[in-house]
Amino acid sequence: MANGETFAIEARGLAKRFDGVEAVAGIDFEVRSGELFGFLGPNGAGKTTTINMFTGLARPDSGSIALGGVDCTKNPRAAQRLIGVVPDESNLYPELTGFENLTFCASLYGMRKAERSARASELLDAFGLTKAAGRKFAGYSKGMKRKLTIAAGIIHSPQILFLDEPTTGIDVASARQVRQLVAGLHAQGTTIFLTTHYIEEAERLCDRIAFPVNG
């Protein structure tokens, strides 16, 4: 916090080691509410580890984390209701349909049945997946899987969205669609923390960019 401002995301001296290897080396930054913040670096730069610490999947060895002004270092679940997470690999269920995956994710956030069905249909339409809503996720293309994974991450309309390498491994047309979706979420006021190793993607989408440096 600086000059009384409460940041959507704040890291101070954040560090993490694995088997003696420094994955994240004492980083400091803050993200303003409504900002699209890019975390740019090659594979192995600590981008995913940083997201994992912010979302409660990993505990920092040192430093502090605050989301929406809530100190999450000692209680990583304190701000879970504020955030949505889109991992670098899909975490959806291959045996469920697109619609079933979205409504299941909505149920995990405590959304009522009618609300989650309406929200799932809304996102399937917005992401151009309505015709595939009744198909099993296992049969989706890579680009379609990526779009549905993003839809699952925002099913509960989070204030803060963590996007880990959203366009890696998908075709050019799908990557363009995903970037348009991300830009649309940003325009709606969602705070977005985006990791990528594509410089042009970061320049095109982000308000500000940080480069993690280890060693």
VENWOCOR-V893665 format. One record per pair of residues at least 4 apart in sequence whose C-alpha atoms are under 6 Angstrom apart, sorted by the first residue. I is the first residue (numbers start at 0). J is the second residue. Records with the same first field share a line. If there is no record, write none. Layout:
I: J ; J
//
This chain:
0: 4 ; 5
5: 68
6: 30 ; 31
7: 30 ; 31 ; 32 ; 66 ; 67
8: 29 ; 30 ; 65 ; 66
9: 28 ; 29 ; 64 ; 65
10: 27 ; 28 ; 63 ; 64
11: 27 ; 62 ; 63
12: 25 ; 26 ; 27 ; 62
13: 25 ; 26 ; 61 ; 62
14: 23 ; 24 ; 25 ; 59 ; 60 ; 61
15: 22 ; 23 ; 59 ; 60
16: 20 ; 21 ; 22
22: 45
23: 45
24: 213
32: 190
33: 188 ; 189 ; 190
34: 190
35: 190 ; 191 ; 205 ; 206
36: 192 ; 205 ; 207 ; 208
37: 193 ; 194 ; 201 ; 205 ; 208
38: 193 ; 194 ; 208 ; 209
39: 194 ; 195 ; 196 ; 210
40: 44 ; 196
41: 196
51: 56 ; 57
52: 56 ; 57 ; 58
55: 75
63: 72
64: 70 ; 71 ; 72
65: 69 ; 70 ; 71
71: 75 ; 77
81: 157 ; 158
82: 157 ; 159 ; 160
83: 152 ; 153 ; 157 ; 160
84: 152 ; 160 ; 161
85: 149 ; 152 ; 162
86: 163
87: 163 ; 164
93: 136 ; 137
94: 135
95: 99 ; 100 ; 135
96: 133 ; 134 ; 135 ; 136
97: 132 ; 136
98: 132
99: 103
101: 119 ; 151
102: 115
105: 110 ; 115 ; 154
106: 110
110: 115
115: 119
122: 126
123: 128 ; 129
124: 128 ; 129
139: 143 ; 144
141: 169
142: 169 ; 173
150: 154
158: 189
159: 190 ; 191
160: 191
161: 191 ; 192
162: 193
163: 194
164: 194 ; 195
166: 174
184: 189
185: 189
201: 205
//
